[in-house]
Amino acid sequence: MKKEFLRTVKYVLIAASAGLVQFGSTAILELIFGETTKDDPIHWVFYSIALLLSVIWNFTINRRYTFKSAANVKKAMFLVILFYVFFGPFSAWLDHWLADVNGWHWIPALLVNMFINLALEFPYQRFFVFRNSIDTNDLAKAEAEKEAKAKAEES
């Protein structure tokens, strides 16, 4: 139970860092190319680039350190992309609905989207993408050896 709680906390922290990647990427693109509005098609290019960078970051770090998975990277990434085939359009619609229809500033709209993404993606990755490969990579094996050695020394 403690291990799963710590896994969840680790996921949330890494997902927050992915949010910073997305937020920062958007800000950098807008600094370089100029601010955009949601009516401007380039806004959605920036949004897509920033989302893609955050997904790659989140997947890579969580695969290695949160789920400690040795699963086939291509298959696991395909399953994550499959998630975004559905979540991406929903996210764009929600962003439009919050900001354009209801007049929210883009930052709270983005934060709501990120929170929903976190709430949906963690169980998807935990129970679908990595379900059979959690704690199978070199980090997990080294931790298991260390724990076994510590137990043996206690006996």
N, C-alpha and C positions, 0 to 999 in steps of 0.2 A: 504494500500500500504506500509506504514512504517512497519507494523507488518510483512509482507511477506519479505521485504528487510532485516529486522533484523533476521528473521528465516533463510534466505539464508546465511547471514554472520555467524550466529551461526553454521549452518551446515558445512560451509567451515572450520571454526576453529576446529570443532570437527573432521572433516575428516582429517585435517592436523595432529591432534593428533593421529588418527588411522594410518596415514602414519608413524609417529614416532614409533608407536607400531610395525608396520611391519618391518621397517628399523632396529629398536633395536632388535627385535626378531631374525632377520636374523643374525645380528652382534653377538649376544650372542651365537646362535647355532654354528656359525663358530668359535667363540673363544673357545667354549667347545670342539667341535668335529674336528676342523681344517678347514681351508679354502677349498672350493670346486670350481670346474669349472662346467660350464653348461653341460659338457660331463659326469660328474659324476652323477649317479642316485640320490645320497643323496642330491645333490643340489636342486632337485625338491621336495624332502621331506621337506627340510628346507623352501623352497619357499612356499609350501602348508601350512605348520604349521604357518608360519609368516602371510600369507594371511588370514588364518582362525582366528587367534588371532585378527588381525586388523578388520575383518568383525564383529566379536562378539563385540569388543569394540565400533566400529562405530554404530552398530545397537542398542546396549544397551543405550548408552549415547544419541544418537539422538532421539530414541523413547521417552525417558523420558524428555529431556530438549528442543529439537528443535521442535519436532512434538507434544509433550505433549499428547501422545496417550494412551488410555486405551484399545486399540484393543487387541484381543486375541494374546498373544505372540507367540504361536506355529504357528498360521496361518501367522502372519506377518513375522516371521523368515523363514517359508517355502517359502514365496514369495521372500524374500531376497536371500535365497539359490538358488531359481530358476534363479534369475538374474545371479548368479555366475556360474550356469551350462553353461551359454553361455559366460559370460565375462571371466571366469577362463581360458578356452582353448585359447580364443582370446588373453588374457593377456600373457599367456605363449608363444604363437606364436610371439606376438609383441616383447616380451623380447628377444626371440631367434633372430628374424629378425634384431632388432636394435643392439644387442650386438655381436652376433656370425656372422651374415652375413655382417653387416655394420661396425663392429669394434668399436662400442660405448663402453665406460666404463659402468659397470653395474649400477652405481649410476644415471647417466642421463637417462638411459633406464628405470630404476625403476621410476624415477620422471615423465617421459612421461606417463608411464602406470598409475601412481597414478592420474595424471591430467585428463586423459581420463576417469578413473573410477569415479572421482568426477563429471565430466561433465555429465556422463550418469546416475549415481546412484542417484543423488539428484532429478532430475525430476521423475525418476522411483519410489522412495520412496514417494515423495511429492504427485504425482498425481495417483499413483497406490496402493502402499502398505498401506499408511496412509490416503488416500483421504477422507474417511468417518469418520475418528476418530481423526482428528487433534483437539487439545485443548479440550480433553475429560478427561484427567487424573486429579489427585488431585491437582497438581501444577496449571493447567489451571483454575480449579474451584476456587481455593483460589485467583488467580489473578483477576478473574471475580468478585468475591465478594468484593475484595479490591477496584476495579474500581467503582463498583456500590455504595459502601459506600462513596467513595470520591465524586462521582457525587451528591449523596444525600446530603452531607454536603455542597456542593457548592450552592445548591438550596435554 
